[in-house]
Amino acid sequence: MKPAAAPSHFPVALTLDQIVEEAQQWPGDVVSDLVDRLMLAKHGGLDPGSDAAWRAEAHRRLAELENCTVQGVPLEDTLAKAHAILGR
């Protein structure tokens, strides 16, 4: 796989690979904040209605798991299915 490089029309002091290498040394919450900020800058914010709907859905699903009205799928099964779909 070819190393990632910044587009030539954007002057940068660091390559993308250098940025990734540096970010790997940062605490997880700092990396998460950076990713959130980049996504927000690139794609804009979330629609408040969609955000509220997804939040409600997540709470509903968690309640179903906690009340044993549904059964969770083991991570290993989910990963095996994802690998099969991706052909890995």
PDB file of N, CA, C and O in Angstrom, chain B, residues numbered from 101:
ATOM      1  N   MET B 101       0.834  -1.162   0.000  1.00  0.00           N
ATOM      2  CA  MET B 101       0.000   0.000   0.000  1.00  0.00           C
ATOM      3  C   MET B 101       0.887   1.236   0.000  1.00  0.00           C
ATOM      4  O   MET B 101       1.841   1.317   0.774  1.00  0.00           O
ATOM      5  N   LYS B 102       0.586   2.181  -0.846  1.00  0.00           N
ATOM      6  CA  LYS B 102       1.355   3.414  -0.969  1.00  0.00           C
ATOM      7  C   LYS B 102       1.109   4.303   0.248  1.00  0.00           C
ATOM      8  O   LYS B 102      -0.035   4.462   0.674  1.00  0.00           O
ATOM      9  N   PRO B 103       2.183   4.889   0.818  1.00  0.00           N
ATOM     10  CA  PRO B 103       1.987   5.775   1.966  1.00  0.00           C
ATOM     11  C   PRO B 103       1.112   6.960   1.597  1.00  0.00           C
ATOM     12  O   PRO B 103       1.186   7.488   0.488  1.00  0.00           O
ATOM     13  N   ALA B 104       0.283   7.366   2.548  1.00  0.00           N
ATOM     14  CA  ALA B 104      -0.597   8.502   2.318  1.00  0.00           C
ATOM     15  C   ALA B 104       0.220   9.780   2.272  1.00  0.00           C
ATOM     16  O   ALA B 104       1.138   9.971   3.070  1.00  0.00           O
ATOM     17  N   ALA B 105      -0.113  10.639   1.350  1.00  0.00           N
ATOM     18  CA  ALA B 105       0.545  11.938   1.249  1.00  0.00           C
ATOM     19  C   ALA B 105      -0.519  13.006   1.128  1.00  0.00           C
ATOM     20  O   ALA B 105      -1.599  12.769   0.588  1.00  0.00           O
ATOM     21  N   ALA B 106      -0.207  14.173   1.632  1.00  0.00           N
ATOM     22  CA  ALA B 106      -1.142  15.279   1.521  1.00  0.00           C
ATOM     23  C   ALA B 106      -1.231  15.706   0.067  1.00  0.00           C
ATOM     24  O   ALA B 106      -0.232  15.640  -0.649  1.00  0.00           O
ATOM     25  N   PRO B 107      -2.402  16.143  -0.392  1.00  0.00           N
ATOM     26  CA  PRO B 107      -2.520  16.648  -1.752  1.00  0.00           C
ATOM     27  C   PRO B 107      -1.489  17.746  -1.988  1.00  0.00           C
ATOM     28  O   PRO B 107      -1.231  18.560  -1.101  1.00  0.00           O
ATOM     29  N   SER B 108      -0.897  17.772  -3.188  1.00  0.00           N
ATOM     30  CA  SER B 108       0.191  18.698  -3.468  1.00  0.00           C
ATOM     31  C   SER B 108      -0.234  20.155  -3.440  1.00  0.00           C
ATOM     32  O   SER B 108       0.616  21.031  -3.284  1.00  0.00           O
ATOM     33  N   HIS B 109      -1.512  20.443  -3.584  1.00  0.00           N
ATOM     34  CA  HIS B 109      -1.956  21.824  -3.587  1.00  0.00           C
ATOM     35  C   HIS B 109      -2.186  22.382  -2.180  1.00  0.00           C
ATOM     36  O   HIS B 109      -2.604  23.530  -2.029  1.00  0.00           O
ATOM     37  N   PHE B 110      -1.913  21.571  -1.145  1.00  0.00           N
ATOM     38  CA  PHE B 110      -2.021  22.025   0.232  1.00  0.00           C
ATOM     39  C   PHE B 110      -0.628  22.005   0.855  1.00  0.00           C
ATOM     40  O   PHE B 110      -0.104  20.935   1.164  1.00  0.00           O
ATOM     41  N   PRO B 111      -0.019  23.192   1.044  1.00  0.00           N
ATOM     42  CA  PRO B 111       1.309  23.192   1.659  1.00  0.00           C
ATOM     43  C   PRO B 111       1.210  22.798   3.137  1.00  0.00           C
ATOM     44  O   PRO B 111       0.510  23.457   3.907  1.00  0.00           O
ATOM     45  N   VAL B 112       1.903  21.731   3.535  1.00  0.00           N
ATOM     46  CA  VAL B 112       1.894  21.276   4.919  1.00  0.00           C
ATOM     47  C   VAL B 112       3.324  20.995   5.356  1.00  0.00           C
ATOM     48  O   VAL B 112       4.177  20.621   4.551  1.00  0.00           O
ATOM     49  N   ALA B 113       3.564  21.183   6.638  1.00  0.00           N
ATOM     50  CA  ALA B 113       4.885  20.924   7.179  1.00  0.00           C
ATOM     51  C   ALA B 113       5.096  19.437   7.458  1.00  0.00           C
ATOM     52  O   ALA B 113       6.233  18.965   7.475  1.00  0.00           O
ATOM     53  N   LEU B 114       4.007  18.696   7.676  1.00  0.00           N
ATOM     54  CA  LEU B 114       4.088  17.274   7.989  1.00  0.00           C
ATOM     55  C   LEU B 114       3.351  16.461   6.937  1.00  0.00           C
ATOM     56  O   LEU B 114       2.366  16.925   6.362  1.00  0.00           O
ATOM     57  N   THR B 115       3.826  15.254   6.688  1.00  0.00           N
ATOM     58  CA  THR B 115       3.081  14.342   5.818  1.00  0.00           C
ATOM     59  C   THR B 115       1.933  13.740   6.633  1.00  0.00           C
ATOM     60  O   THR B 115       1.930  13.810   7.862  1.00  0.00           O
ATOM     61  N   LEU B 116       0.977  13.157   5.946  1.00  0.00           N
ATOM     62  CA  LEU B 116      -0.115  12.491   6.649  1.00  0.00           C
ATOM     63  C   LEU B 116       0.411  11.359   7.516  1.00  0.00           C
ATOM     64  O   LEU B 116      -0.080  11.148   8.625  1.00  0.00           O
ATOM     65  N   ASP B 117       1.401  10.631   7.023  1.00  0.00           N
ATOM     66  CA  ASP B 117       1.983   9.550   7.814  1.00  0.00           C
ATOM     67  C   ASP B 117       2.621  10.086   9.099  1.00  0.00           C
ATOM     68  O   ASP B 117       2.521   9.457  10.153  1.00  0.00           O
ATOM     69  N   GLN B 118       3.271  11.239   9.012  1.00  0.00           N
ATOM     70  CA  GLN B 118       3.869  11.839  10.201  1.00  0.00           C
ATOM     71  C   GLN B 118       2.794  12.276  11.198  1.00  0.00           C
ATOM     72  O   GLN B 118       2.962  12.131  12.409  1.00  0.00           O
ATOM     73  N   ILE B 119       1.703  12.806  10.679  1.00  0.00           N
ATOM     74  CA  ILE B 119       0.605  13.219  11.550  1.00  0.00           C
ATOM     75  C   ILE B 119       0.023  12.009  12.275  1.00  0.00           C
ATOM     76  O   ILE B 119      -0.230  12.062  13.478  1.00  0.00           O
ATOM     77  N   VAL B 120      -0.188  10.917  11.537  1.00  0.00           N
ATOM     78  CA  VAL B 120      -0.724   9.692  12.148  1.00  0.00           C
ATOM     79  C   VAL B 120       0.249   9.167  13.195  1.00  0.00           C
ATOM     80  O   VAL B 120      -0.163   8.791  14.293  1.00  0.00           O
ATOM     81  N   GLU B 121       1.531   9.140  12.864  1.00  0.00           N
ATOM     82  CA  GLU B 121       2.523   8.643  13.809  1.00  0.00           C
ATOM     83  C   GLU B 121       2.529   9.488  15.085  1.00  0.00           C
ATOM     84  O   GLU B 121       2.606   8.955  16.192  1.00  0.00           O
ATOM     85  N   GLU B 122       2.447  10.792  14.920  1.00  0.00           N
ATOM     86  CA  GLU B 122       2.410  11.686  16.080  1.00  0.00           C
ATOM     87  C   GLU B 122       1.139  11.455  16.893  1.00  0.00           C
ATOM     88  O   GLU B 122       1.194  11.361  18.119  1.00  0.00           O
ATOM     89  N   ALA B 123      -0.001  11.364  16.215  1.00  0.00           N
ATOM     90  CA  ALA B 123      -1.278  11.209  16.907  1.00  0.00           C
ATOM     91  C   ALA B 123      -1.352   9.894  17.671  1.00  0.00           C
ATOM     92  O   ALA B 123      -2.085   9.804  18.656  1.00  0.00           O
ATOM     93  N   GLN B 124      -0.621   8.884  17.249  1.00  0.00           N
ATOM     94  CA  GLN B 124      -0.622   7.606  17.961  1.00  0.00           C
ATOM     95  C   GLN B 124      -0.027   7.735  19.358  1.00  0.00           C
ATOM     96  O   GLN B 124      -0.249   6.874  20.210  1.00  0.00           O
ATOM     97  N   GLN B 125       0.717   8.789  19.596  1.00  0.00           N
ATOM     98  CA  GLN B 125       1.321   9.014  20.905  1.00  0.00           C
ATOM     99  C   GLN B 125       0.394   9.789  21.843  1.00  0.00           C
ATOM    100  O   GLN B 125       0.674   9.899  23.037  1.00  0.00           O
ATOM    101  N   TRP B 126      -0.701  10.323  21.314  1.00  0.00           N
ATOM    102  CA  TRP B 126      -1.611  11.161  22.094  1.00  0.00           C
ATOM    103  C   TRP B 126      -2.607  10.302  22.866  1.00  0.00           C
ATOM    104  O   TRP B 126      -2.877   9.162  22.488  1.00  0.00           O
ATOM    105  N   PRO B 127      -3.152  10.853  23.947  1.00  0.00           N
ATOM    106  CA  PRO B 127      -4.227  10.147  24.665  1.00  0.00           C
ATOM    107  C   PRO B 127      -5.453   9.989  23.764  1.00  0.00           C
ATOM    108  O   PRO B 127      -5.697  10.818  22.887  1.00  0.00           O
ATOM    109  N   GLY B 128      -6.208   8.936  23.983  1.00  0.00           N
ATOM    110  CA  GLY B 128      -7.374   8.633  23.150  1.00  0.00           C
ATOM    111  C   GLY B 128      -8.381   9.761  23.076  1.00  0.00           C
ATOM    112  O   GLY B 128      -8.956  10.010  22.017  1.00  0.00           O
ATOM    113  N   ASP B 129      -8.604  10.453  24.197  1.00  0.00           N
ATOM    114  CA  ASP B 129      -9.600  11.523  24.179  1.00  0.00           C
ATOM    115  C   ASP B 129      -9.155  12.703  23.324  1.00  0.00           C
ATOM    116  O   ASP B 129      -9.994  13.390  22.741  1.00  0.00           O
ATOM    117  N   VAL B 130      -7.851  12.948  23.240  1.00  0.00           N
ATOM    118  CA  VAL B 130      -7.337  14.030  22.407  1.00  0.00           C
ATOM    119  C   VAL B 130      -7.498  13.670  20.929  1.00  0.00           C
ATOM    120  O   VAL B 130      -7.880  14.512  20.116  1.00  0.00           O
ATOM    121  N   VAL B 131      -7.202  12.409  20.588  1.00  0.00           N
ATOM    122  CA  VAL B 131      -7.369  11.946  19.203  1.00  0.00           C
ATOM    123  C   VAL B 131      -8.842  12.014  18.815  1.00  0.00           C
ATOM    124  O   VAL B 131      -9.179  12.453  17.716  1.00  0.00           O
ATOM    125  N   SER B 132      -9.710  11.582  19.711  1.00  0.00           N
ATOM    126  CA  SER B 132     -11.148  11.629  19.446  1.00  0.00           C
ATOM    127  C   SER B 132     -11.614  13.055  19.203  1.00  0.00           C
ATOM    128  O   SER B 132     -12.405  13.310  18.295  1.00  0.00           O
ATOM    129  N   ASP B 133     -11.121  13.984  20.017  1.00  0.00           N
ATOM    130  CA  ASP B 133     -11.481  15.392  19.838  1.00  0.00           C
ATOM    131  C   ASP B 133     -10.988  15.906  18.487  1.00  0.00           C
ATOM    132  O   ASP B 133     -11.706  16.637  17.805  1.00  0.00           O
ATOM    133  N   LEU B 134      -9.783  15.533  18.101  1.00  0.00           N
ATOM    134  CA  LEU B 134      -9.247  15.954  16.799  1.00  0.00           C
ATOM    135  C   LEU B 134     -10.113  15.425  15.661  1.00  0.00           C
ATOM    136  O   LEU B 134     -10.455  16.169  14.742  1.00  0.00           O
ATOM    137  N   VAL B 135     -10.463  14.156  15.718  1.00  0.00           N
ATOM    138  CA  VAL B 135     -11.297  13.554  14.668  1.00  0.00           C
ATOM    139  C   VAL B 135     -12.655  14.255  14.620  1.00  0.00           C
ATOM    140  O   VAL B 135     -13.147  14.579  13.539  1.00  0.00           O
ATOM    141  N   ASP B 136     -13.250  14.485  15.764  1.00  0.00           N
ATOM    142  CA  ASP B 136     -14.539  15.188  15.804  1.00  0.00           C
ATOM    143  C   ASP B 136     -14.427  16.568  15.174  1.00  0.00           C
ATOM    144  O   ASP B 136     -15.287  16.970  14.390  1.00  0.00           O
ATOM    145  N   ARG B 137     -13.370  17.290  15.517  1.00  0.00           N
ATOM    146  CA  ARG B 137     -13.192  18.639  14.975  1.00  0.00           C
ATOM    147  C   ARG B 137     -12.954  18.619  13.472  1.00  0.00           C
ATOM    148  O   ARG B 137     -13.462  19.477  12.751  1.00  0.00           O
ATOM    149  N   LEU B 138     -12.183  17.642  12.993  1.00  0.00           N
ATOM    150  CA  LEU B 138     -11.953  17.528  11.549  1.00  0.00           C
ATOM    151  C   LEU B 138     -13.243  17.201  10.806  1.00  0.00           C
ATOM    152  O   LEU B 138     -13.527  17.786   9.760  1.00  0.00           O
ATOM    153  N   MET B 139     -14.023  16.270  11.345  1.00  0.00           N
ATOM    154  CA  MET B 139     -15.290  15.905  10.709  1.00  0.00           C
ATOM    155  C   MET B 139     -16.247  17.089  10.699  1.00  0.00           C
ATOM    156  O   MET B 139     -16.931  17.325   9.703  1.00  0.00           O
ATOM    157  N   LEU B 140     -16.299  17.828  11.787  1.00  0.00           N
ATOM    158  CA  LEU B 140     -17.168  18.994  11.869  1.00  0.00           C
ATOM    159  C   LEU B 140     -16.736  20.052  10.862  1.00  0.00           C
ATOM    160  O   LEU B 140     -17.573  20.639  10.176  1.00  0.00           O
ATOM    161  N   ALA B 141     -15.431  20.295  10.772  1.00  0.00           N
ATOM    162  CA  ALA B 141     -14.922  21.295   9.833  1.00  0.00           C
ATOM    163  C   ALA B 141     -15.172  20.878   8.387  1.00  0.00           C
ATOM    164  O   ALA B 141     -15.479  21.719   7.542  1.00  0.00           O
ATOM    165  N   LYS B 142     -15.043  19.596   8.104  1.00  0.00           N
ATOM    166  CA  LYS B 142     -15.186  19.098   6.728  1.00  0.00           C
ATOM    167  C   LYS B 142     -16.639  18.911   6.310  1.00  0.00           C
ATOM    168  O   LYS B 142     -17.011  19.218   5.177  1.00  0.00           O
ATOM    169  N   HIS B 143     -17.461  18.404   7.233  1.00  0.00           N
ATOM    170  CA  HIS B 143     -18.817  17.987   6.868  1.00  0.00           C
ATOM    171  C   HIS B 143     -19.933  18.747   7.579  1.00  0.00           C
ATOM    172  O   HIS B 143     -21.109  18.515   7.300  1.00  0.00           O
ATOM    173  N   GLY B 144     -19.586  19.639   8.480  1.00  0.00           N
ATOM    174  CA  GLY B 144     -20.611  20.377   9.215  1.00  0.00           C
ATOM    175  C   GLY B 144     -21.123  19.576  10.393  1.00  0.00           C
ATOM    176  O   GLY B 144     -20.738  18.426  10.604  1.00  0.00           O
ATOM    177  N   GLY B 145     -21.989  20.201  11.147  1.00  0.00           N
ATOM    178  CA  GLY B 145     -22.519  19.572  12.357  1.00  0.00           C
ATOM    179  C   GLY B 145     -23.637  18.595  12.077  1.00  0.00           C
ATOM    180  O   GLY B 145     -24.130  18.471  10.955  1.00  0.00           O
ATOM    181  N   LEU B 146     -24.014  17.915  13.124  1.00  0.00           N
ATOM    182  CA  LEU B 146     -25.122  16.972  13.041  1.00  0.00           C
ATOM    183  C   LEU B 146     -26.447  17.721  13.040  1.00  0.00           C
ATOM    184  O   LEU B 146     -26.581  18.770  13.670  1.00  0.00           O
ATOM    185  N   ASP B 147     -27.391  17.189  12.348  1.00  0.00           N
ATOM    186  CA  ASP B 147     -28.748  17.711  12.408  1.00  0.00           C
ATOM    187  C   ASP B 147     -29.279  17.410  13.808  1.00  0.00           C
ATOM    188  O   ASP B 147     -29.296  16.249  14.216  1.00  0.00           O
ATOM    189  N   PRO B 148     -29.711  18.421  14.546  1.00  0.00           N
ATOM    190  CA  PRO B 148     -30.175  18.176  15.918  1.00  0.00           C
ATOM    191  C   PRO B 148     -31.288  17.126  16.001  1.00  0.00           C
ATOM    192  O   PRO B 148     -31.330  16.354  16.959  1.00  0.00           O
ATOM    193  N   GLY B 149     -32.183  17.086  15.017  1.00  0.00           N
ATOM    194  CA  GLY B 149     -33.242  16.089  15.023  1.00  0.00           C
ATOM    195  C   GLY B 149     -32.702  14.684  14.869  1.00  0.00           C
ATOM    196  O   GLY B 149     -33.149  13.761  15.550  1.00  0.00           O
ATOM    197  N   SER B 150     -31.729  14.518  13.964  1.00  0.00           N
ATOM    198  CA  SER B 150     -31.114  13.201  13.762  1.00  0.00           C
ATOM    199  C   SER B 150     -30.327  12.778  14.990  1.00  0.00           C
ATOM    200  O   SER B 150     -30.383  11.620  15.403  1.00  0.00           O
ATOM    201  N   ASP B 151     -29.597  13.716  15.572  1.00  0.00           N
ATOM    202  CA  ASP B 151     -28.809  13.406  16.754  1.00  0.00           C
ATOM    203  C   ASP B 151     -29.720  12.944  17.885  1.00  0.00           C
ATOM    204  O   ASP B 151     -29.420  11.959  18.559  1.00  0.00           O
ATOM    205  N   ALA B 152     -30.825  13.645  18.097  1.00  0.00           N
ATOM    206  CA  ALA B 152     -31.769  13.271  19.159  1.00  0.00           C
ATOM    207  C   ALA B 152     -32.392  11.908  18.883  1.00  0.00           C
ATOM    208  O   ALA B 152     -32.575  11.105  19.799  1.00  0.00           O
ATOM    209  N   ALA B 153     -32.716  11.649  17.620  1.00  0.00           N
ATOM    210  CA  ALA B 153     -33.326  10.365  17.256  1.00  0.00           C
ATOM    211  C   ALA B 153     -32.345   9.209  17.482  1.00  0.00           C
ATOM    212  O   ALA B 153     -32.736   8.161  17.995  1.00  0.00           O
ATOM    213  N   TRP B 154     -31.080   9.391  17.105  1.00  0.00           N
ATOM    214  CA  TRP B 154     -30.086   8.329  17.309  1.00  0.00           C
ATOM    215  C   TRP B 154     -29.813   8.113  18.793  1.00  0.00           C
ATOM    216  O   TRP B 154     -29.625   6.982  19.241  1.00  0.00           O
ATOM    217  N   ARG B 155     -29.794   9.206  19.551  1.00  0.00           N
ATOM    218  CA  ARG B 155     -29.586   9.096  20.991  1.00  0.00           C
ATOM    219  C   ARG B 155     -30.726   8.292  21.630  1.00  0.00           C
ATOM    220  O   ARG B 155     -30.487   7.420  22.465  1.00  0.00           O
ATOM    221  N   ALA B 156     -31.960   8.593  21.231  1.00  0.00           N
ATOM    222  CA  ALA B 156     -33.123   7.864  21.753  1.00  0.00           C
ATOM    223  C   ALA B 156     -33.062   6.396  21.355  1.00  0.00           C
ATOM    224  O   ALA B 156     -33.380   5.521  22.159  1.00  0.00           O
ATOM    225  N   GLU B 157     -32.653   6.120  20.108  1.00  0.00           N
ATOM    226  CA  GLU B 157     -32.532   4.737  19.633  1.00  0.00           C
ATOM    227  C   GLU B 157     -31.478   3.979  20.435  1.00  0.00           C
ATOM    228  O   GLU B 157     -31.693   2.826  20.809  1.00  0.00           O
ATOM    229  N   ALA B 158     -30.347   4.617  20.701  1.00  0.00           N
ATOM    230  CA  ALA B 158     -29.288   3.971  21.481  1.00  0.00           C
ATOM    231  C   ALA B 158     -29.780   3.641  22.892  1.00  0.00           C
ATOM    232  O   ALA B 158     -29.509   2.558  23.409  1.00  0.00           O
ATOM    233  N   HIS B 159     -30.497   4.567  23.506  1.00  0.00           N
ATOM    234  CA  HIS B 159     -31.041   4.319  24.849  1.00  0.00           C
ATOM    235  C   HIS B 159     -32.072   3.195  24.824  1.00  0.00           C
ATOM    236  O   HIS B 159     -32.113   2.369  25.736  1.00  0.00           O
ATOM    237  N   ARG B 160     -32.911   3.161  23.775  1.00  0.00           N
ATOM    238  CA  ARG B 160     -33.915   2.098  23.656  1.00  0.00           C
ATOM    239  C   ARG B 160     -33.240   0.738  23.540  1.00  0.00           C
ATOM    240  O   ARG B 160     -33.643  -0.224  24.195  1.00  0.00           O
ATOM    241  N   ARG B 161     -32.198   0.665  22.690  1.00  0.00           N
ATOM    242  CA  ARG B 161     -31.500  -0.617  22.502  1.00  0.00           C
ATOM    243  C   ARG B 161     -30.786  -1.058  23.773  1.00  0.00           C
ATOM    244  O   ARG B 161     -30.784  -2.242  24.110  1.00  0.00           O
ATOM    245  N   LEU B 162     -30.183  -0.108  24.475  1.00  0.00           N
ATOM    246  CA  LEU B 162     -29.517  -0.446  25.731  1.00  0.00           C
ATOM    247  C   LEU B 162     -30.524  -0.978  26.746  1.00  0.00           C
ATOM    248  O   LEU B 162     -30.250  -1.953  27.446  1.00  0.00           O
ATOM    249  N   ALA B 163     -31.684  -0.338  26.823  1.00  0.00           N
ATOM    250  CA  ALA B 163     -32.733  -0.796  27.746  1.00  0.00           C
ATOM    251  C   ALA B 163     -33.173  -2.213  27.388  1.00  0.00           C
ATOM    252  O   ALA B 163     -33.401  -3.032  28.279  1.00  0.00           O
ATOM    253  N   GLU B 164     -33.295  -2.513  26.091  1.00  0.00           N
ATOM    254  CA  GLU B 164     -33.681  -3.870  25.669  1.00  0.00           C
ATOM    255  C   GLU B 164     -32.644  -4.892  26.114  1.00  0.00           C
ATOM    256  O   GLU B 164     -33.001  -5.981  26.562  1.00  0.00           O
ATOM    257  N   LEU B 165     -31.360  -4.552  25.994  1.00  0.00           N
ATOM    258  CA  LEU B 165     -30.310  -5.467  26.440  1.00  0.00           C
ATOM    259  C   LEU B 165     -30.352  -5.648  27.953  1.00  0.00           C
ATOM    260  O   LEU B 165     -30.246  -6.767  28.455  1.00  0.00           O
ATOM    261  N   GLU B 166     -30.506  -4.546  28.673  1.00  0.00           N
ATOM    262  CA  GLU B 166     -30.515  -4.609  30.136  1.00  0.00           C
ATOM    263  C   GLU B 166     -31.744  -5.351  30.669  1.00  0.00           C
ATOM    264  O   GLU B 166     -31.666  -6.009  31.706  1.00  0.00           O
ATOM    265  N   ASN B 167     -32.874  -5.248  29.969  1.00  0.00           N
ATOM    266  CA  ASN B 167     -34.105  -5.926  30.391  1.00  0.00           C
ATOM    267  C   ASN B 167     -34.215  -7.345  29.836  1.00  0.00           C
ATOM    268  O   ASN B 167     -35.206  -8.034  30.080  1.00  0.00           O
ATOM    269  N   CYS B 168     -33.206  -7.780  29.093  1.00  0.00           N
ATOM    270  CA  CYS B 168     -33.163  -9.121  28.486  1.00  0.00           C
ATOM    271  C   CYS B 168     -34.327  -9.365  27.527  1.00  0.00           C
ATOM    272  O   CYS B 168     -34.759 -10.504  27.352  1.00  0.00           O
ATOM    273  N   THR B 169     -34.835  -8.302  26.907  1.00  0.00           N
ATOM    274  CA  THR B 169     -35.872  -8.494  25.885  1.00  0.00           C
ATOM    275  C   THR B 169     -35.251  -8.837  24.534  1.00  0.00           C
ATOM    276  O   THR B 169     -35.932  -9.338  23.639  1.00  0.00           O
ATOM    277  N   VAL B 170     -33.954  -8.565  24.393  1.00  0.00           N
ATOM    278  CA  VAL B 170     -33.191  -8.996  23.219  1.00  0.00           C
ATOM    279  C   VAL B 170     -31.884  -9.574  23.726  1.00  0.00           C
ATOM    280  O   VAL B 170     -31.466  -9.317  24.855  1.00  0.00           O
ATOM    281  N   GLN B 171     -31.246 -10.362  22.869  1.00  0.00           N
ATOM    282  CA  GLN B 171     -29.962 -10.949  23.229  1.00  0.00           C
ATOM    283  C   GLN B 171     -28.891 -10.322  22.353  1.00  0.00           C
ATOM    284  O   GLN B 171     -29.057 -10.198  21.140  1.00  0.00           O
ATOM    285  N   GLY B 172     -27.795  -9.930  22.978  1.00  0.00           N
ATOM    286  CA  GLY B 172     -26.682  -9.355  22.231  1.00  0.00           C
ATOM    287  C   GLY B 172     -25.993 -10.395  21.369  1.00  0.00           C
ATOM    288  O   GLY B 172     -26.121 -11.596  21.606  1.00  0.00           O
ATOM    289  N   VAL B 173     -25.266  -9.931  20.374  1.00  0.00           N
ATOM    290  CA  VAL B 173     -24.481 -10.794  19.505  1.00  0.00           C
ATOM    291  C   VAL B 173     -23.030 -10.704  19.962  1.00  0.00           C
ATOM    292  O   VAL B 173     -22.496  -9.603  20.092  1.00  0.00           O
ATOM    293  N   PRO B 174     -22.386 -11.834  20.208  1.00  0.00           N
ATOM    294  CA  PRO B 174     -20.992 -11.804  20.653  1.00  0.00           C
ATOM    295  C   PRO B 174     -20.096 -11.083  19.636  1.00  0.00           C
ATOM    296  O   PRO B 174     -20.286 -11.206  18.426  1.00  0.00           O
ATOM    297  N   LEU B 175     -19.131 -10.338  20.147  1.00  0.00           N
ATOM    298  CA  LEU B 175     -18.215  -9.586  19.294  1.00  0.00           C
ATOM    299  C   LEU B 175     -17.537 -10.484  18.270  1.00  0.00           C
ATOM    300  O   LEU B 175     -17.379 -10.103  17.110  1.00  0.00           O
ATOM    301  N   GLU B 176     -17.138 -11.671  18.697  1.00  0.00           N
ATOM    302  CA  GLU B 176     -16.438 -12.584  17.783  1.00  0.00           C
ATOM    303  C   GLU B 176     -17.308 -12.930  16.575  1.00  0.00           C
ATOM    304  O   GLU B 176     -16.810 -13.008  15.452  1.00  0.00           O
ATOM    305  N   ASP B 177     -18.603 -13.136  16.805  1.00  0.00           N
ATOM    306  CA  ASP B 177     -19.529 -13.448  15.706  1.00  0.00           C
ATOM    307  C   ASP B 177     -19.656 -12.257  14.758  1.00  0.00           C
ATOM    308  O   ASP B 177     -19.657 -12.415  13.537  1.00  0.00           O
ATOM    309  N   THR B 178     -19.761 -11.075  15.339  1.00  0.00           N
ATOM    310  CA  THR B 178     -19.900  -9.865  14.531  1.00  0.00           C
ATOM    311  C   THR B 178     -18.652  -9.635  13.690  1.00  0.00           C
ATOM    312  O   THR B 178     -18.751  -9.315  12.505  1.00  0.00           O
ATOM    313  N   LEU B 179     -17.476  -9.798  14.298  1.00  0.00           N
ATOM    314  CA  LEU B 179     -16.231  -9.613  13.556  1.00  0.00           C
ATOM    315  C   LEU B 179     -16.065 -10.655  12.464  1.00  0.00           C
ATOM    316  O   LEU B 179     -15.600 -10.336  11.370  1.00  0.00           O
ATOM    317  N   ALA B 180     -16.442 -11.904  12.748  1.00  0.00           N
ATOM    318  CA  ALA B 180     -16.354 -12.957  11.733  1.00  0.00           C
ATOM    319  C   ALA B 180     -17.253 -12.632  10.547  1.00  0.00           C
ATOM    320  O   ALA B 180     -16.861 -12.834   9.398  1.00  0.00           O
ATOM    321  N   LYS B 181     -18.448 -12.135  10.816  1.00  0.00           N
ATOM    322  CA  LYS B 181     -19.368 -11.757   9.743  1.00  0.00           C
ATOM    323  C   LYS B 181     -18.797 -10.596   8.927  1.00  0.00           C
ATOM    324  O   LYS B 181     -18.857 -10.610   7.698  1.00  0.00           O
ATOM    325  N   ALA B 182     -18.243  -9.592   9.611  1.00  0.00           N
ATOM    326  CA  ALA B 182     -17.649  -8.451   8.909  1.00  0.00           C
ATOM    327  C   ALA B 182     -16.482  -8.890   8.046  1.00  0.00           C
ATOM    328  O   ALA B 182     -16.339  -8.427   6.915  1.00  0.00           O
ATOM    329  N   HIS B 183     -15.632  -9.792   8.572  1.00  0.00           N
ATOM    330  CA  HIS B 183     -14.504 -10.299   7.800  1.00  0.00           C
ATOM    331  C   HIS B 183     -14.972 -11.076   6.572  1.00  0.00           C
ATOM    332  O   HIS B 183     -14.381 -10.976   5.497  1.00  0.00           O
ATOM    333  N   ALA B 184     -16.042 -11.850   6.749  1.00  0.00           N
ATOM    334  CA  ALA B 184     -16.580 -12.620   5.613  1.00  0.00           C
ATOM    335  C   ALA B 184     -17.113 -11.682   4.529  1.00  0.00           C
ATOM    336  O   ALA B 184     -16.920 -11.928   3.338  1.00  0.00           O
ATOM    337  N   ILE B 185     -17.782 -10.610   4.947  1.00  0.00           N
ATOM    338  CA  ILE B 185     -18.323  -9.656   3.984  1.00  0.00           C
ATOM    339  C   ILE B 185     -17.187  -8.953   3.246  1.00  0.00           C
ATOM    340  O   ILE B 185     -17.266  -8.723   2.039  1.00  0.00           O
ATOM    341  N   LEU B 186     -16.115  -8.611   3.994  1.00  0.00           N
ATOM    342  CA  LEU B 186     -14.994  -7.898   3.386  1.00  0.00           C
ATOM    343  C   LEU B 186     -14.021  -8.832   2.676  1.00  0.00           C
ATOM    344  O   LEU B 186     -13.090  -8.373   2.014  1.00  0.00           O
ATOM    345  N   GLY B 187     -14.232 -10.137   2.809  1.00  0.00           N
ATOM    346  CA  GLY B 187     -13.359 -11.097   2.137  1.00  0.00           C
ATOM    347  C   GLY B 187     -11.990 -11.221   2.771  1.00  0.00           C
ATOM    348  O   GLY B 187     -10.997 -11.466   2.085  1.00  0.00           O
ATOM    349  N   ARG B 188     -11.939 -11.050   4.095  1.00  0.00           N
ATOM    350  CA  ARG B 188     -10.649 -11.161   4.798  1.00  0.00           C
ATOM    351  C   ARG B 188     -10.615 -12.384   5.661  1.00  0.00           C
ATOM    352  O   ARG B 188      -9.612 -12.642   6.326  1.00  0.00           O
TER     353      ARG B 188
END
